Amino acid sequence: MPNRDQPPAETRIIHVSIARDWRAVYDFAADPANMARWAAGLGTNPVRWGDLWTADGPDGPVTIRFVPRNEFGVLDHVVTLPTGMDVAVPLRVVANGGGAEVILTLFRLAGMSDADFARDAGAVARDLASLKAIMETTA
């Protein structure tokens, strides 16, 4: 969770346009069981534990808490890393004409190098490209 005593973190807004109705994109992305198909950054082998999900992250097991499904396209989630650090991930699906815009805000974590931040941004971009490919090739 954010530390109110720290200055704002550097951020990157990463987005993708998808030629599919925003509600279909939201419905697919809002189902954590689908995350392994498009969100490699969240890890592999997702397993539900009540309101939480666990997955095998690159540095060990992670826990993911998602906001409840909603009518606004909000897919925010908090990832608890193996270190115990919570990372907030604001994620939205919004209507863009007859399609969708998927928008993620990536926060630069304290102590993160330029190279690490760029690598994370690249991983998010690849995940959103995977979501786009899935949504534009399946009915």
N, C-alpha and C positions, 0 to 999 in steps of 0.2 A: 504494500500500500504506500501511497505517496507520503514522503516526509515533509511536513509543512514548514520545517525550519531550513530547508535547502532551497536554493534558487531553482527556477525551472530548468528541466533537463533539455538538452538538444533533442530535436525530434526530426523525423522524416515521415512525410505522408506518402504512402505507397498505394496506388490504386490501379484498377483495371476496369475497362468497360466490357460488358458481356452482352452479347446479342441474344438475350433470353429474358423473359418477364422477371422482374425483380423478386416477385413472390416465389417463383420456382427456385431461383438462386438462393434466396433466404431459407426456404424449406429444406433444401439439400444441405446447405452449410450449417444450419442450426441443429442438425442431427449429429451429435458427437460420434456416432457409430460410423459416419462417413469421413471423419477427419483423416484417417489413414490413407484415404484415396487421394486427398489433395493437399493436406497440411503436413508435409514432412517435418516442418519445424516444430510441430507439437509432439513428435515422436511416433513410434510404431506400437502395435499391439494394444490398442485402447481397450480398457476394461472399465465397466461401470461399477461404482461402489456407492449406491444410494444417489445422492446429488452430486457426487464427485466422479471424476474419471481419472484413471491413471494410465500412463503410457511409458514406454521405454524411450527416454531421451538420449541424446548423444553423450551426455555426461552422467547418466544414471536415471533412475525412475523420477518422473515428474507427476504432479497432481494438477488437475485442471478443474476449475470451477467456472461454470458458464452462467450468464444471466438467464432467467427464465425466458422461454419463447414469448415474443411480443409482436404487436402489430406495427412497430416502427422500424423493423429491420436491424435492430441492435443485436450484435453478436459478441459483446464484450465478454472477456474471460480473464481470469487470473491464473497464471502458471506458477506453481511452487516448484522451484528448482531443487535438485538434490542437496544444495547447500542450505535450504530452508528459506531462501530469498523469494518473496512474492514479486512477480512481474505482471503489471496490469497491461492488458492488450485491448485497446479500444478498436472495435471493428464494426463496420456498418455496411448494410446493403441498402441502396437507395434507388428509386426509379430514375431512369435516364431515358426519356422518350419511351419507346416500347421495350427497352432493355434495362440493364442494371449497371450501376457503378458500385464496385466493392472498394471500400476505403479503410485502410489500416493506419493507425498512428504508431510508429515505432519510436520508443524512447531509448535514448542512449543511457546505458546504465553507468553508475559511478565507476570510475577507473577503467572504463572500456576504451581501448585504443581505437584510432581512426580505422585501422584495418579490420578490427573486430566489428565495429559498427557498420562498415561497408559490407562485410561478409553477411551480417544479420539482415541488412537491407536487401542484399541479393537473394538470400534464402526466402524472404517474404515475397519478393517479386516472383520468384519461381513458383512458390505455393499458389499465389494468385493466378499465375499463368496456367497452372494445372487445373485450378477451379474453372477458369474460362474454357479450357479445352474440353473438360468433362461436360460442362453445361451447354456448350455449343455443338457438341456431337451426340448428345443423348436427348431423347424426347421425354 
